[in-house]
């Protein structure tokens, strides 16, 4: 198991290096740079060139990349070329909002998805199963941005009971969290339902029932535990999608998280801020995937045996 963890950590390091190169190059091959947003368009060409030298944008890409990596290794995230704020301050101001949105969506996804999936499996082909699976199909069929527009029109404009932008309080969190959670919630319900149905057909369920265990104890302590393997694997995949959709949701609802800041930095060609935020979000995804792999190995005895023998 120790070798497995070490290999996963080495894999994380390699992926981060590759991601840093892709992010760095992708930002610089797009037209324009931060000088267009620092000084007015009527400024002289000499002023543009002077500012490019001050920002180091006239240096070869390899030299700029080496400087960027060296600064990161030294723990210096740099300073915004546009606002001149320290990047660490920008991250600190947006991170709590992104975490709050992600946690709220996760509570909806797993707090509702697991019990609804189990209920659908236990009431297979009956009206609770048909209702839950029908809602899941609808959730999968509606794109996030379309759902966001519909909810804004219904609850924000027509009924006027929920705010549709900003982060003034808990009510501002409701619509973004719901939009972010609907698709992964639908997928979670279907996966949990299939996993529970598969476990209900196993011999150990009949053995436990013959020993006198109550049905509730069998379902919630044994069947559900053995059904968590696919859910854990799915969680890592869902987190990647969740993070990508966070960018869209935060922009639509003007939620002041890292996603909104990243989009603003890219549009303004604020390289320093955009690079750090993109790599930070990439690191979060990689860490979550790694912990999901490790958790899956612990949750599934067969996987744990294969890992130990590898």
C-alpha positions in Angstrom: 0.0 0.0 0.0 2.9 2.4 0.7 4.3 1.9 -2.7 0.9 2.6 -4.2 0.7 5.9 -2.3 4.2 6.8 -3.4 3.4 6.1 -7.0 0.3 8.2 -6.9 2.2 11.1 -5.4 4.9 10.8 -8.1 2.1 10.8 -10.7 0.7 14.0 -9.1 4.1 15.7 -9.5 4.4 14.8 -13.2 0.9 15.9 -14.0 1.4 19.3 -12.3 4.6 19.9 -14.3 2.7 19.1 -17.5 -0.2 21.2 -16.5 2.1 24.2 -15.7 3.5 24.0 -19.2 0.1 23.8 -20.9 -1.3 26.6 -18.8 1.7 28.8 -19.4 1.9 28.3 -23.2 -1.9 28.5 -23.7 -2.2 31.9 -22.1 0.6 33.3 -24.2 -0.4 32.1 -27.6 -3.7 34.0 -27.3 -3.7 37.5 -28.9 -2.9 40.5 -26.7 -1.4 40.7 -23.2 -1.9 42.6 -20.0 -0.3 45.8 -21.3 -3.6 46.4 -23.2 -5.4 46.7 -19.9 -2.8 48.6 -18.0 -2.3 51.6 -20.3 -4.7 53.3 -22.6 -4.9 52.3 -26.3 -3.8 55.9 -27.4 -0.4 55.5 -25.6 2.7 55.5 -27.8 4.2 52.3 -29.0 7.3 53.1 -27.0 5.2 53.1 -23.8 3.9 49.7 -24.7 7.3 48.3 -25.3 8.6 49.9 -22.0 5.8 48.3 -20.1 6.4 44.9 -21.7 10.1 45.1 -20.6 9.0 46.0 -17.0 6.6 43.0 -16.9 9.2 40.7 -18.5 6.9 40.0 -21.4 9.7 40.7 -23.9 11.8 37.8 -22.7 11.9 34.4 -24.4 9.1 32.1 -23.3 11.5 29.5 -21.8 13.0 32.2 -19.7 9.6 33.5 -18.6 8.5 29.9 -17.7 11.7 29.3 -15.7 11.2 32.5 -13.8 7.5 31.6 -13.1 8.5 28.1 -11.8 11.3 29.4 -9.7 9.0 31.9 -8.1 6.5 29.2 -7.3 9.2 26.9 -5.8 10.2 29.8 -3.6 6.7 30.2 -2.4 6.1 33.5 -4.1 2.9 33.5 -6.1 3.6 36.9 -7.5 1.5 40.1 -8.0 -1.2 41.0 -10.4 -0.1 43.0 -13.5 -3.5 44.7 -13.6 -4.5 45.4 -10.0 -1.0 45.1 -8.4 -2.6 43.0 -5.6 -0.7 40.0 -4.3 -2.0 36.8 -5.8 -2.1 35.2 -2.4 -4.6 37.9 -1.4 -6.7 37.3 -4.5 -6.8 33.5 -3.7 -7.6 34.1 -0.1 -10.5 36.4 -1.0 -12.1 34.0 -3.5 -11.3 30.6 -2.0 -13.9 30.7 0.8 -16.7 31.4 -1.7 -15.7 28.6 -4.0 -15.3 26.2 -1.1 -18.7 27.2 0.2 -20.4 26.7 -3.2 -18.6 23.3 -3.7 -19.6 22.1 -0.2 -23.2 23.1 -0.6 -23.4 21.3 -3.9 -21.7 18.2 -2.4 -24.2 18.1 0.5 -27.0 18.2 -2.0 -25.4 15.5 -4.3 -24.5 13.0 -1.6 -27.0 13.9 1.1 -29.9 13.4 -1.4 -28.3 11.1 -4.0 -27.4 8.2 -1.7 -30.7 7.8 0.1 -32.7 8.4 -3.0 -30.6 5.8 -4.9 -31.1 3.3 -2.1 -34.8 4.0 -2.0 -35.2 3.5 -5.8 -33.4 0.2 -5.6 -35.5 -1.1 -2.7 -38.7 0.0 -4.5 -37.6 -1.3 -7.9 -40.2 -0.9 -10.6 -42.7 0.7 -8.2 -43.7 4.4 -8.2 -40.9 5.6 -5.9 -38.4 4.1 -8.3 -40.1 5.5 -11.3 -40.3 9.0 -9.7 -36.7 9.1 -8.6 -35.3 7.7 -11.9 -37.6 10.0 -13.9 -36.2 13.1 -12.0 -32.7 11.8 -12.6 -33.3 11.6 -16.3 -34.6 15.2 -16.3 -31.6 16.3 -14.3 -29.3 14.7 -16.8 -31.1 16.2 -19.8 -30.9 19.9 -18.8 -27.6 21.7 -19.4 -26.4 23.7 -16.4 -26.6 27.1 -18.0 -30.1 26.5 -19.2 -31.2 25.4 -15.8 -29.5 28.5 -14.3 -31.5 30.8 -16.7 -34.7 29.0 -15.8 -34.2 29.2 -12.1 -33.3 32.9 -12.4 -36.4 33.6 -14.4 -38.7 31.6 -12.0 -37.3 32.4 -8.5 -35.4 35.6 -9.2 -37.6 37.5 -11.7 -41.1 36.1 -11.5 -41.4 35.1 -7.9 -38.7 37.4 -6.6 -37.9 35.1 -3.6 -34.2 34.5 -4.2 -31.3 36.7 -5.2 -29.7 35.9 -8.5 -26.2 37.5 -8.1 -23.6 38.4 -5.5 -22.8 36.8 -2.2 -24.6 38.9 0.4 -25.9 35.9 2.4 -27.1 32.3 2.5 -29.9 33.0 0.1 -27.4 33.9 -2.6 -25.9 30.4 -2.3 -29.1 28.5 -3.0 -29.5 28.9 -6.7 -25.8 28.4 -7.6 -25.6 25.3 -5.4 -28.7 23.8 -6.9 -27.6 24.4 -10.5 -24.2 23.0 -9.7 -25.6 19.9 -8.0 -28.4 18.8 -10.3 -26.4 16.8 -12.9 -24.0 15.0 -10.4 -27.0 14.3 -8.2 -28.8 12.6 -11.1 -25.7 10.5 -11.9 -25.2 9.6 -8.2 -28.8 8.4 -7.9 -28.4 6.1 -10.9 -25.0 4.7 -9.8 -26.2 4.1 -6.2 -29.4 2.4 -7.5 -27.4 0.0 -9.8 -24.8 -0.7 -7.1 -27.4 -1.5 -4.4 -29.4 -3.7 -6.8 -26.2 -5.6 -7.6 -25.4 -6.1 -3.9 -29.0 -7.2 -3.1 -28.5 -10.2 -5.4 -25.3 -11.4 -3.6 -25.3 -14.5 -1.4 -24.1 -12.7 1.7 -27.4 -10.7 1.9 -29.4 -14.0 2.2 -26.8 -15.3 4.7 -27.2 -12.2 6.9 -31.0 -12.4 6.7 -30.8 -16.1 7.8 -28.8 -15.1 10.8 -31.6 -12.9 12.0 -30.3 -9.4 11.1 -33.0 -6.8 10.4 -33.5 -5.7 6.8 -32.6 -2.1 7.8 -29.3 -3.2 9.3 -28.4 -5.4 6.3 -29.2 -2.5 3.8 -27.6 0.4 5.6 -24.6 -1.3 7.3 -23.6 -4.0 4.8 -25.2 -3.5 1.4 -24.6 0.3 1.3 -21.0 -0.1 2.5 -20.3 -2.6 -0.3 -21.9 -0.3 -2.8 -19.7 2.6 -2.0 -16.8 1.5 -4.3 -18.5 2.8 -7.5 -19.7 5.9 -5.7 -16.1 6.8 -4.6 -14.8 6.3 -8.1 -17.6 8.4 -9.5 -16.9 11.1 -6.9 -13.5 11.8 -8.4 -14.9 12.0 -11.9 -17.8 14.2 -10.8 -15.4 16.5 -8.9 -13.6 17.3 -12.2 -16.9 18.1 -13.9 -18.1 20.0 -10.8 -15.0 22.2 -10.8 -15.5 22.9 -14.5 -19.1 23.8 -14.1 -18.2 26.0 -11.1 -16.6 28.4 -13.5 -19.8 28.7 -15.5 -22.1 28.9 -12.4 -19.9 31.5 -10.7 -19.9 33.8 -13.7 -23.6 33.4 -14.3 -24.5 34.3 -10.7 -21.5 36.6 -10.2 -20.4 34.5 -7.3 -17.1 36.0 -6.2 -15.1 32.8 -6.1 -11.9 31.5 -7.8 -13.8 30.7 -11.0 -15.0 34.2 -11.5 -11.5 35.6 -10.7 -9.9 33.1 -13.2 -12.3 34.1 -16.0 -11.6 37.8 -15.3 -7.9 37.2 -15.3 -7.9 35.3 -18.5 -10.0 37.9 -20.3 -7.7 40.7 -19.1 -4.6 38.6 -19.9 -3.5 38.9 -16.3 -0.9 36.1 -16.7 0.3 35.9 -13.2 -3.1 35.6 -11.6 -4.5 33.3 -14.3 -1.5 30.9 -14.1 -1.7 30.5 -10.4 -5.5 30.1 -10.2 -5.5 27.5 -13.1 -2.7 25.5 -11.5 -4.4 25.7 -8.1 -7.7 24.3 -9.5 -5.7 21.6 -11.3 -3.9 20.7 -8.1 -7.2 20.4 -6.3 -8.6 18.0 -8.9 -5.4 15.9 -8.8 -5.4 15.7 -5.0 -9.1 14.7 -5.0 -8.5 12.0 -7.6 -5.5 10.6 -5.7 -7.4 10.4 -2.4 -10.3 8.8 -4.2 -8.0 6.1 -5.6 -6.6 5.5 -2.1 -10.0 5.5 -0.5 -11.3 3.1 -3.1 -8.4 0.7 -2.3 -9.3 0.8 1.4 -13.1 0.4 0.8 -12.8 -2.5 -1.6 -10.9 -5.5 -0.2 -10.3 -7.0 -3.6 -8.6 -3.8 -4.8 -6.6 -3.6 -1.6 -5.3 -7.1 -2.2 -4.3 -6.2 -5.8 -2.6 -3.1 -4.6 -0.7 -4.9 -1.9 0.6 -7.5 -4.3 1.6 -5.0 -7.0 
